[in-house]
Amino acid sequence: MLRSTAFRARWRVWWSAPSWRRSEPMTPEHLLREIEKKGLSPVYLFVGPEGYRRRACRAALLDRALPDSESRQEGVTVHDLDEVTLAEVLDDARSMSLFAADRVIFVQGAEGVLPRGDVKDAPGQDTLKDYCKDPTPGVTLVFDARRFDFDGEDKSKMERLLKFFAPVPVVVEFARLTPQDARVFAQNLALERGLRLGNAELDALVVATAADAARLANEIEKLSLHGGPITAKEIAALVPNSSETTIFALVNALATRNRPQSLELLDRLVRSGEYLPLALTFLGGIFRLALAAREQGLRSTQDVQSFFQRQGTPMWRARAEQIHAASQKFSREKLEEGIGLVFRADRDLKSSRADDRVVMEEFVLRLTR
């Protein structure tokens, strides 16, 4: 079925509007809103390692472009740039299908466009630029790059990738969730499932799942079937490894300079699949807030909660208890040392390193000496 002249005219008017020609990357949430309000861009670049929100965005693209199962049978194509060239992908995008009025082409392994070894030039950018200037009506082309992260040893690779794909009008960043983003994500998902979770329960979930969106969604789905009130106790019982992987148990072990227990807890974090840079972020936050609590002479959990709330820092009772306990167990000098060691470990984690675990073990050894 060929596209009509009227369809082509409508498509060109829509694509000529400046709303989809963006200079800054957008978040997955922003993309979902844009698809609902404005429709589809002809070309996308998905970058970053996070998978749960990527799947939601792919589903939204398909629902908008190919709303029924019959159209998807003929309208979806998947390429891999580790197996085909960029020129072959763009040739396919320019070809007119007799069987599909609209098409969605997913291009996996978009990192494959980058040169390897000593080769400096990445061929094909001019061809990509020409296509983005005059894309094929009715075709949605999605380049997907999920191997590189946005910092650490991947940072320079990500910058090269984004430079190559600069002609693409819409770039969507699928970064790992920060602890705060993970709490908001979990809270919204819990509300959708009719599940009421307090701040302490949300905090326990984020720690137990290492702020991983897919794991959060899975555990919230299971908790919604529990059928009763959800407290931190239920989370400890129902969420795998939540009691073992808690960062606060590690804080307590570090406070008493219990090296064997600290290393055992770190081993549990590793074996349970925790993202160690995130664990370090939690530790650093506890040390900084505990130092501030000690400097202010805060003597109780209520003092801690009231003080930080006045400063505009989110502080619920369970977290205030943790901060107060850390401020009492660590001396000022030890907290300052801990903050310095967190900075050092964070730097090492973001540089070319042998292993995240080695960096964290060195952190534990230095803080418990």
Secondary structure, 3 states (H helix, E strand, C coil): CCCCHHHHHHHHHHHHCHHHCCCCCECHHHHHHHHHHHCCCCEEEEECCCCHHHHHHHHHHHHHHCCCHHHHHHHEEEEECCCCCHHHHHHHHHCCCCCCCCEEEEEECHHHHCCCCCCCCCCCHHHHHHHHHCCCCCEEEEEEECCCCCCHHHHHHHHHHHHHCCCCCEEEECCCCCHHHHHHHHHHHHHHCCCCCCHHHHHHHHHHCCCCHHHHHHHHHHHHCCCCCCCHHHHHHHCCCCCCCCHHHHHHHHHCCCHHHHHHHHHHHHHCCCCHHHHHHHHHHHHHHHHHHHHCCCCCHHHHHHHHHHCCCCCCHHHHHHHHHHHHHCCHHHHHHHHHHHHHHHHHHHCCCCCHHHHHHHHHHHHCC
